[in-house]
C-alpha cells in the first residue's frame, strides 16, 4: 500500500522535502508513520507532542490505521497574531 506524506513548516525543513510517498506491506497507524520519519530525522521527535495529524484533509487521531492511497499531513504548531 502506498501513502503520501506531507510536511509543513519546520517539519518540512527538518525532513528536507514537503511531500514524500512511502510503501507499506501492512496497515500502519499515523503514529507508526510519524515514528518512521522521526527515526530518519531525529529532530522530528521533539515536535511529536505538538504536531497535529490529518488524514485525507481531516484532522485525525494518532492511532488511526492507514489505507492505501491515503494522504497524511503533519502540521507543526503555529503562532502569530
ZAFIDREN-647108 format. One record per residue (C-alpha): z, x, y; residue in one letter; residue number from 0. Coordinates in nm, 2 decimals. Each point is the difference from the previous one (the first is absolute). Example, Ala and Ser with C-alpha at 12.3 -4.5 7.8 and 13.67 -1.06 7.14 Angstrom:
% ZAFIDREN-647108
+--------+--------+--------+------+-----+
:     zz :     xx :     yy : code : pos :
+--------+--------+--------+------+-----+
:   0.78 :   1.23 :  -0.45 :    a :   0 :
:  -0.07 :   0.14 :   0.34 :    s :   1 :
+--------+--------+--------+------+-----+
% end
This chain:
% ZAFIDREN-647108
+--------+--------+--------+------+-----+
:     zz :     xx :     yy : code : pos :
+--------+--------+--------+------+-----+
:   0.00 :   0.00 :   0.00 :    x :   0 :
:  -0.08 :   0.12 :   0.35 :    x :   1 :
:   0.22 :  -0.05 :   0.31 :    x :   2 :
:  -0.08 :   0.08 :   0.36 :    x :   3 :
:   0.28 :   0.15 :   0.20 :    x :   4 :
:   0.02 :   0.01 :   0.38 :    x :   5 :
:   0.23 :   0.21 :   0.20 :    x :   6 :
:   0.08 :  -0.06 :   0.37 :    x :   7 :
:   0.17 :   0.20 :   0.28 :    x :   8 :
:   0.21 :   0.29 :  -0.11 :    x :   9 :
:  -0.07 :  -0.07 :  -0.36 :    x :  10 :
:  -0.37 :   0.05 :   0.05 :    x :  11 :
:   0.08 :   0.34 :   0.17 :    x :  12 :
:   0.22 :   0.11 :  -0.30 :    x :  13 :
:  -0.25 :  -0.10 :  -0.27 :    x :  14 :
:  -0.30 :   0.14 :   0.19 :    x :  15 :
:  -0.21 :  -0.32 :  -0.04 :    x :  16 :
:   0.01 :  -0.36 :   0.11 :    x :  17 :
:  -0.14 :  -0.14 :  -0.32 :    x :  18 :
:   0.00 :   0.10 :  -0.37 :    x :  19 :
:  -0.10 :  -0.16 :  -0.33 :    x :  20 :
:   0.20 :   0.07 :  -0.31 :    x :  21 :
:  -0.06 :  -0.10 :  -0.37 :    x :  22 :
:   0.27 :  -0.12 :  -0.24 :    x :  23 :
:   0.00 :  -0.08 :  -0.37 :    x :  24 :
:   0.31 :  -0.22 :   0.04 :    x :  25 :
:   0.12 :  -0.24 :   0.26 :    x :  26 :
:   0.23 :   0.19 :   0.23 :    x :  27 :
:   0.22 :  -0.15 :   0.27 :    x :  28 :
:  -0.03 :   0.07 :   0.37 :    x :  29 :
:   0.32 :   0.21 :  -0.03 :    x :  30 :
:  -0.17 :   0.21 :  -0.27 :    x :  31 :
:  -0.31 :   0.04 :   0.21 :    x :  32 :
:   0.20 :   0.13 :   0.30 :    x :  33 :
:   0.20 :   0.24 :  -0.23 :    x :  34 :
:  -0.33 :   0.15 :  -0.13 :    x :  35 :
:  -0.10 :   0.08 :   0.36 :    x :  36 :
:   0.35 :   0.12 :   0.09 :    x :  37 :
:  -0.03 :   0.25 :  -0.29 :    x :  38 :
:  -0.32 :   0.13 :   0.14 :    x :  39 :
:   0.12 :  -0.01 :   0.36 :    x :  40 :
:   0.38 :   0.05 :  -0.01 :    x :  41 :
:   0.05 :  -0.07 :   0.37 :    x :  42 :
:  -0.09 :  -0.37 :  -0.08 :    x :  43 :
:   0.32 :  -0.04 :  -0.19 :    x :  44 :
:   0.22 :   0.00 :   0.32 :    x :  45 :
:  -0.19 :  -0.30 :   0.13 :    x :  46 :
:   0.04 :  -0.22 :  -0.31 :    x :  47 :
:   0.30 :  -0.20 :   0.14 :    x :  48 :
:  -0.19 :  -0.10 :   0.32 :    x :  49 :
:  -0.36 :  -0.04 :  -0.14 :    x :  50 :
:  -0.13 :  -0.35 :  -0.04 :    x :  51 :
:  -0.26 :  -0.07 :  -0.27 :    x :  52 :
:  -0.27 :  -0.26 :  -0.01 :    x :  53 :
:  -0.23 :  -0.11 :  -0.28 :    x :  54 :
:  -0.33 :  -0.16 :   0.09 :    x :  55 :
:   0.11 :  -0.03 :   0.36 :    x :  56 :
:   0.32 :  -0.18 :  -0.07 :    x :  57 :
:   0.35 :   0.16 :   0.01 :    x :  58 :
:   0.14 :   0.04 :  -0.34 :    x :  59 :
:   0.30 :   0.12 :  -0.20 :    x :  60 :
:   0.02 :   0.35 :  -0.14 :    x :  61 :
:   0.03 :  -0.13 :  -0.36 :    x :  62 :
:  -0.33 :  -0.19 :   0.02 :    x :  63 :
:  -0.24 :   0.09 :  -0.28 :    x :  64 :
:  -0.35 :   0.11 :   0.10 :    x :  65 :
:  -0.33 :  -0.14 :  -0.13 :    x :  66 :
:  -0.34 :   0.16 :  -0.01 :    x :  67 :
:  -0.17 :  -0.03 :   0.34 :    x :  68 :
:   0.32 :  -0.03 :   0.20 :    x :  69 :
:   0.02 :   0.16 :   0.34 :    x :  70 :
:   0.34 :   0.14 :   0.08 :    x :  71 :
:   0.11 :   0.11 :   0.35 :    x :  72 :
:   0.30 :   0.21 :   0.08 :    x :  73 :
:   0.12 :  -0.06 :   0.36 :    x :  74 :
:   0.25 :   0.22 :   0.17 :    x :  75 :
:   0.26 :  -0.13 :   0.25 :    x :  76 :
:  -0.14 :  -0.07 :   0.35 :    x :  77 :
:   0.18 :   0.03 :   0.32 :    x :  78 :
:  -0.09 :  -0.07 :   0.36 :    x :  79 :
:   0.05 :  -0.23 :   0.28 :    x :  80 :
+--------+--------+--------+------+-----+
% end
